[in-house]
Amino acid sequence: MKKLILICCSFFCLTLSAQQPINNKGNRNQSYPVITETKPEVVQLINQVDEATIESHIRYMQQFFRVSTSPAALTVQNWMIDHFESYGYEDISVHKFYINSQLMEAGNVVVVKKGTEFPDEYIMITSHYDHSSWDYVSGPGADDNASGTAGVLECARLLQNFDTKRSIMFVPFSGEEFWMLGSLPFAKKCASENMNIIAHFNMDMIGWFPPGNPNTIMASGHSYISETLFNYYHQVANLYVPAIPTIRLSDGDSYGGDHMPFNMYEYPSLYIGDIEYHDLHPCYHKMCDTIGPYQVGVNCGVNRLDLARAFVQATLSAAAELANAWLPPQNLSACVGMNHIKVSWDHAGDYTFYKVYRNDMFLDVIAENFYIDNNVEVGNKYEYYVIAMNCENRDMSAPSNKDEVVFVEPLQLPYFNNFSANKNGFEQSNWVLRNVSGTSSLCNTAGSSSFSDNYLSLAELNWFPIPANTENITVRFKWQGTLNGIWQNAGLHFEVTNDRKTWHKLAYISSNAMGWKSCQFSLNEFIGSDFCQVRFRLESSGAQNQYGQKIGYITDVEIDFNPVFGIQQPEPSYFKDLVIAPNPTTGFVNITTFQELPYQVSVFNMTGQRVFQQDSFQDGNLNLSGLQSGAYIVRVAFHNHSISRKLVIQ
């Protein structure tokens, strides 16, 4: 009698509103140890990888057309559970999901080996065991992906009795051939629970190589999110399995694997498989995808069991090393403050001292996990990282992740920038000014180019504090763009942070926006923060030429002390400027906007309270003599467009 936990999860939409943030940290900035020598226990482990066992598993699975919706998939699911139980695992569950409102009987099999010291840090080894989608004509799927699933089973068999400080999760997914409908909700679940997944190795097609090609290699695809993980995996794989070199996939990433949903939630994930020569594979999604001989003129799906064994050894060695390694300091961030930059990071295991570096120059050795840098100048760019050190034996860790900031004064709120003259307020140099239909705006440098690799462009506003007595604070902006891609979250992400470690995702705004889309969101959750920063993240997965141009624009960015009303429809820009004179004033001011139609004028004190309002006002004199001396915010508004300026009454 199997003791299984059944977890149901429906397919989901990645369009997030301001009221539905996913505040997962992800592990975009995960850093890894540097491995330079093999360990005897790991060598002994990978030498036990058995080709005969891998072949036996593939031959069993290739008997079935494993469509996720079929009884055959359920048969294979239960067969895998029997094997995991026979290896001695007890923490086994089935994560179920829906396809077209139908709950799949064959779900994601989840097996957990708990770590002894860091049980909440996870290494994932995954595959997909389904094959084909709605039809049954795509064949038995020996390479795609009985081979990768056999690899996961072999890793689980050997790691069961291998002591690990970190937890290892083995997940053969279902629903991959329906465009990752099994791994998508599972990745979302991990992110929603803020699981600390430090590495994800996804084996998908590991048993075919072009006959007659003498240069056997192993390829891995990765996005920019996973570059540091690939560097680690590349180093370890070539150290432990030197006979078959590991390279990066020529196309950069493999789009359509179960690693992809984890990339979408900023977890470092690798595609590990044989598709470097995908276009030459004669049996991909065909009836001939079975085990066969390695010779020219014979078409089969799996022809190199020695290659499959090498892929398993490479994955196994990377997972085993990482499961017991002391990691470098994690989550380093640099936050600008008044006259200083504060650098902080997580403590790193048994290491007790830290060497702090700025722009690759050594600064200091400290015991704390933070450093205050007072020797900074406005306008200069600084990049920080730390190395942990154990003074007893002088061991040192690999470098932490790096964080680069420009030391700037805080934004003066309310803030407005239409980027008509310059890009003041934005730090990143990969954003430039361009004209769009005669409108000056901020634009990413992807321009109209088309490219196959994943793409990321960031624009960060300068930091600002939010006083604790603020009642409401709102950010507004306009966006239009087309960032087509294979990831479902290609488009604009609006994010905010108060520590530069966790970027809270307030909104995902889809690409292909026709015309300008006006957006506004509340920052009330961050009231009282001494440091607050917002950023715009343009992101797109790899896409070939048929997906067209990738381009995005941001303009009319505004932060002021007014309530939020949600995402608005596009509206034309009516105000050319807002001039208040004299300023400071004794009470009487002249308001000039160059707006011909009547508009609303509101005045707010510095706590965000509205103290004056006049509707249907037109450019001219305004009597504010009834207000007490002090600083105020004057806001003019027409429909969904507004401009604010600071006013001082003496």
N, C-alpha and C positions, 0 to 999 in steps of 0.2 A: 504494500500500500504506500503510494508516494505521498509525502507530506509537502505540498506545494502551496505557495502563496500566489493567488491570482490577482493581478493588478490591472484594472481596465483604464484605458486612456483614449479619448477620442482625438481625431485629427484636428489640428488647430490652425488658426490664421495668425500670421506674424505681424499683422498691422496693429501696433500698440497705440493706445490713446494716452493722454496725459494722466488718466485715472488708473491705468493698468501698467505701471512700470514693472519690468523684471530687473531687479536690482542685483542680479548675480554678478559677482566680480569677474567670473571667467578666469582664465589663466593666460591671457594674451601675453603677459610679461614674465611668464615662468622662465626661470633660469635653471641650468642643469650642471652637474659635475663634469669635470674633464677626466676621462678615463684613458690612461696611457699604458697600463699593463694588464694582462689577463690575470684573472683569479683562478686558482686551481679548482675551486668548488663550482665555478661557472663553466669552466672547460669540461669538467666531469658531467655537469648537467646537460650541456648541449650535445655531448658525444653520445648521449642516450637516445637522441631523436632517431626514431626507427622508420625507415622507408617502408618496410612491410606493413607496419601499423597504419601509416598514412594511406598506402595503397588499399588496404582492406576497408578503411572507412570510405574512401572515394567509391570503391566498387559497390559498397552497400547503398550509398546514396544515389548513385547513378541509375539504380533500378527504377527510381520513381520520378515522375514528372511533378516536381515539387512546387506547383503553383500555390501561393499562400492560401487561396480559397479552397483548396482541394483536400480530401481526406488523406492523400499521400503526405502532405506537409505535416499533418498532425502525427502520422506514423513516424516520420523522421524526428519530429520534436520529441516524442516520447522515447525513441531510441537513444537520442542524445542524453536525455535525463537519466536513463538507465546507466549510461556510461559514466556520467558525472558522479552518480551515486556509487558506482563500482570503484571509482578512484578514491572514495572516502569523503566527498563533499556533502555537507548537510544544509548549508545555506543556499538553497535552490528555489527559484521562483519563476513564474511565467508572467511576463508583462504583456497584457493583451491590448489590442487596438482595433480601430474600425477602418474598414475600407468601404466607401459608399454606403455608410450607415449600417454596414454588416459587421458585427463583432467577429473577429477572426478566432477560430478555434486554435490555430497554430500561431503562437505568439513569440515574443522575444524570450529566449531562455537566459535567465540571469543567475550566475553562479559567483559567489563571493568567497574569497579566501582572506580572512581578516589578518591584518598585520599585527605584530606583537607590540610595537612601540608607537606607531603612527597610524592607527586604524582608520582615521578619517581622511587620510591621503590615499587616493586611488590611482592605480594603473589599470587601464582597460586593454584587453586583447579581444578583438571582435572579428566577425565575419557576417555573411548572410547565407542562410541555408536554403532559401527559396530559389526557384529558377523559373523564368518566363513570367508572363503576366496573365492576360485574359485567355489567350489561346494555349493550346497544349502542343504546339508545333515546334517550339524552340529547343526541344531535345532534352536529354537527361542531365545536362549541366555538370559534367565531371569537373571541368576547369572553373566554370562559373555557376556556383561557387562551392561545389563539394570539396574542392582542393583547399580553399581557405578555411572552411569549416573543419576539415580534417586537421588542419594546422592548429586551430584553436583547441580542439580536443587533445592533441598531442602536447601542447603547452600546458593545459590543465593537468594532464596525467603526470607530467614530470615535475610541475611546481607544487603539487599537493604536499610532498614531503620535503620541500625546500623551504627552510626558514626565511621569512621575510618580515622586515620591520613595517613595511607599508602594505596596505590591502591591494589585492589583485582581483579584478572583476572580469570574468569571461562571459561574453554575450554573443551567441549566434543569433543574429537578427532575422526576422521574417519581414516580408513586404518590401524588400529593397527593389525588386523589379517593378513595383508599382510606384517608383520614384521615392524611395526611402520612407514609405508610410509607416514602417515599424520603428526605425531609428529616430525619425523626427519627433514624435511625442515622447520618446524615451529621453532624448537630449533635452527637450523642454523641461521634463520632470527633473532631470539632474540640475539644470540651471535654476529652476524655481526653488529647489531645496538647497541651493548654493553648495552643491557638492564640490569638493576640492579634487578635481580630476587633473593630475599633473601631467599625464601622458595618455594618449589613445593610439593604439596600433591596430589598424584595420586591415586584415589580410583578405584580399579579393582577387582570385585567379593567380595561382602561384605555381602552376605545373606545366606551362607550355613555353617552348622556345623554338625559333625558326630553325628547321633542319638545315644543316650545311653551314650555319653561322658559327665560326670558331670562337667568337669572343663572348662567352657567356657572362651575363651581368644580371644584377638584381636592381630593380628600379623602385623608387618611392616618390609619390606625388605629394606636394604640400603647398598650402597657401602661405601668404606672408605671415599670417597669425602663427603658423607652426614652424617658422624657419629655425628657431632655436632648438626645437625638438628634433627636426631633421638633422641639424648639425651634430647633435648628440648621437642620434641613431646611426648616422653615417660613420661617425668616428668609431662607435662600438662595433657595428657590423663588420667594418673592414678590419678591425683588430681581431675579432674572434673568428670571422669567416673570410680570410684573405684570399682563398682560392677563387671565389666568385665575387668580384668587386660590386659594391653598392654605389649607385649613382642616383642623382635626382632625375625624375621623369622629364624627358625633353620638353613636353608640353607644360611643365610646371606643376600641374595638378591633374587629377583624374576626376572629372565632374560627373557625379552620379554614383558615388560610393557612400557607404554608411559613415565615413569620416566627416562628410560634408555638414550634416546637421550640427555636429559638435563644433565645427569651425564657426557656424552661424551664431553659436552662443559663446564664442571666444575661447573655446577649449582647444589646446594644441593637439592636433590629430593628423595622423599620416595615413595615406593610402599606400599599401604595400602589396605589390603584385607584378604580374608579368606583362602588363599592357604597354610597355615601351615599344613593342612590336604589334600592337593591337591591329593595325591595318593589314598585317600579314597573316593574322590568325584565321585559318580557313574554316574553323568550326564554332566560332563565336555565335551563340544563340542559334545553333543548328543541330540537326539530329546526330551529327558525327561527333558531338562533344562528349566523347568517352575516353577511357584510357587506351592508348595504343603505342606502337613502337616509335622511336625517334629515328626516322629516316625520310629522305627526300621522296616525295611521291605518295606518302601515306598521310591522309588527313585524319587527325584526331584532336581531341581537346587537351588531354594530358599526355605529354610525351617525354617529360623529364622529371622523374621522381627525385633525382638527385638535386634538381633545382628547387623543388618543393621542400625537400629536407633543408636545404641551405636557407631558404626564406624563414622556415620555422626556427632554425638555429639563430639567425640574425635577430628575429623578434624576441626569442627567448633570452638571448644574452643581454639585449637592451633592457628588457623588463626585469631580469634578475639583478643586474647591476643597479638599476634605479631603485629597486625595491629595498635595497639595503644601504644605499649611499647616503652620505651626509650632503644635503643640498646646500648650495650657496644661499646667502641671505635673499629673501624673497620680498616682493612688493615694495621695492624702494620707490619713493616719490619725493619730489622737490617742490615745496610750496613757497611762493613768494609772500613775504610779509613786509611790514613797514621797516625799511632799512636792513633787511636780512632775508636769507633764504633758509627755510628749515627742511632738512633732509631726514627722512625716517625710513625704517625698514623693519621687517620681522626678525626676531632673534633666530639664529641659525644653529639649532641642535646644541652640541656640547661646546661650540666655539664661544669664547668669552671676551675676545677683543676684536675690534674692527678697524681696518685701515681705510680711511676715507680718501677718495680721489675726486678731483675736479678737473675737467678737461685733460684727463690722463696724467695729471700732476698730483703727487702725494700731498695730502694736507695734514693729517693727524692720525694718531692711534687713540681710540676711545673704548670705554667699556659699555657705554649706553648704546641703545639702538636708535639714536637720533643725533644730529649734528646741526648746530646753528652757525651758518656762514655769514659773518658780518662784513666781510671784505668784498663787497659787491658794488657795482656801479650801474646806474640806470642805462639801459640800452644794450648791455652786454649779454651774451648768450653763455650759459653755463650748463655743462653736462656732468652728472654725478654718478658714481657707483662706489660700492664698498666690497672689500674682501675680508672674510672672517678668518680669525687666527686663534689657534690654541697655543698658549704660551708654554705649556708643559713640554710639548714635543715640536713646537714651531710649525705644526701643520697649518696649511692655509687652504681655504676653499677656492673654488673658481669665483670669478667676479659675479656680483649680483646683476640684475637687470639695470639698465641705464635710464636716467630720466633727464631730459634736456628742457630748460626753461630760459626765458628771457627775463631779466630783472627789470620790472616796470612798476610805475606808480599805479595804484588802484584806479579803476574806472570811476569817474565822478557820475553818480546817479542823480537824476535820470540820464540815460545814455541813448544817443541816437546816431546812426551812421548809415547813409545811403550809398557810400563808397563812390560818390560822384567825383571826388578829387584824389583820394588816396585810400589806403587800406589800414588807417590807424585803428588800433585796437585788436588787430589780428596778428598772431605771432608767426604762423607758419608761412614760409616763403613759397610753398608750392600752391599758393592761391594768388591769382593775379586779377587785375582789372581788365574787363572787356566790355564792349558795347553789344547789347542784345536789342535789336529793333530800336536802336536809338537811346536805350536806357543804360546808363552806366551801372555796373553791378560787380559783385565779387564772383569769380569763376574759377573752377578747378582746371589745372593745366592739362587734363586729359584731352580737352578740346574736342575736336571731331574725330580723333584718331580711333582706330579699332585695334584691340589687342587681345591676346588669347589668355593671358595670365590674370590672376586676381588683382583687384585694384583697390587702393585705399588712399583717400585724401582727407586731411584733417585741417580744420580752421578753428582755432581756439581764441575766444575773447580774452582780453586781459582780466585778471582777477578783480574781485571787489568783495568787501564785507557787507553783510546785511544786518543792520542794527536790530537788537532784540525787541525794541518797541515798535517795529514795523508791523502794520496791520495787514497789508497786501503788497505783493511785489510780483510783477508780471513781465515776461519777456515776449516780444513779438518780432516776427520777421516775415519776409516773403521768399518763396522758393519756386523755382521751376527747373526741370531737368529731365533728361532721359539717361538712365543707367541700366539698360537691359543686361540681364545676365542669367545664369543658371540658378544661382542661389535665390531663394524666395525673398531674401531681405536686401536685394539690390535696390539702393535708393539712398535717402537721407535719413540719418539717425541724429536726433537732437538729444544731447546728454549733458548732465550737470554733475559736478563733484564738489566735495568740501575737503578732500584730502589727496586727490590725484591718484588714489589707489583704486577706488570704486567709482566708475562712471555710471551714474544712474540713468537708465534709458527712459527718458520721459516720453519719447515719441519715435515711432518709425513712420516715415512719410514716403509712400510708394513713389517709384520713378514714373516716367512717362507723364509727368504733370503737364497738361495743356494750358498754357498761359500761366500767369502768376497765381500761386496759391498762398493766401494769407493765413498765418498760423500764430497762435498765442497760447502760452502755457504759464501756469502758476509756479512760482518758486517759494511758496509759503512754507513748504516742508523744511527749507533751509534757513528760515529766519533765525537770527542769532549767531550765524556762522561768521567767524572772523575771516575765513577764506572761502570764497565761492567762485567757481569758474564754469562757464558753459562752453560747449564746443559743437561744431557741426561735422559729422563724419559721413563723407560720401564713400560708399562701398559698393563694389560690384564683383561678382565672380567672373571667372574666365568665360569669355564668350567669343565666338568667331565672328567673321564679317557679317554673317546674316543677321546678327542682332543689332547692327547699325551703330550709330555714334554713342559715345558715353560723355555726357556733359551735364554740368549742374551749376546753378547760379543762386546766390543768396544776396538779398538786398534789404534795405529799410529795417535794419536790426535796431530794436528799441528795448530798453529795460526801464520800467518806471513803477511807481507805487500805486497801481490801480488793479482792481480785481480782474481775474481772467474769465473769459466767456467761452472758451473752447476754440476749436479750429473754425475759422471763418472762410467764406468764399472769396475768391479774388475780387479786389476792388481797385479802381485806378488811383494813382497817387495824385492827390489834389494840392497838397502843400509843397511849395518850393522851398520855403524856409520859415523860421519863426524868429523875429527880431523883437526884443523887448528893450525899450529905452525910455528914460535913463535906467541904468542898473549898476549900482544900487539906486534906490529911489526913496523918496519920503512918503509915497503913497499913490501918486498919479503916474501912469506909464502909458506909452504908446505901443500898441500891438500891431505888427506888420507881418502878414503871411503871404501876400500876393495871391490870396484866394478870393475869387469874385463872389462866391456863394456864402451865405451865412453859415456860421459854425459855432460850436460850443466852446466856451472857455471855462476851465476849472483850475482852482488853486488848491494845492495840498501842502500841509505842513510836513515837517521832516519825519513824522511818525506815520505818514501815509493817510491822515485824515483829511477829507475834503472840507475846506473852510470857506470856499467861495465858488459860486457857479453862475454863469450867465449864458443862456441859450440864445441862438439867433444873433450872435455878435458878428460884426464885420470889422475889418481893419480900422483902427482908430484909437481914441483915448479910453482908458479904463481906470476907474476910481477904486483903489485898494487901500484907501486911507483908514478904513475901519479895522485893518489887521494890525496886530502888534508887531513890534520890531523883531526881525529874525529872518531866517532863510526859508524859502518856499519853493515849490515846484509849480510852474505854470504849464498847463496842458491845453492845447487846442485840438479839437477832434471834429471830424466830419465823416459820417458813416463809420467805416472800420479803419480809417487812417487817422493818425495823431502824431503830434510832435510835442516834446516837452523841453523846457529850459528852466534853469535855476534862476531865481530872483531873490535879491536881498532887499528887505525893507528896513530903513534906518529909523 
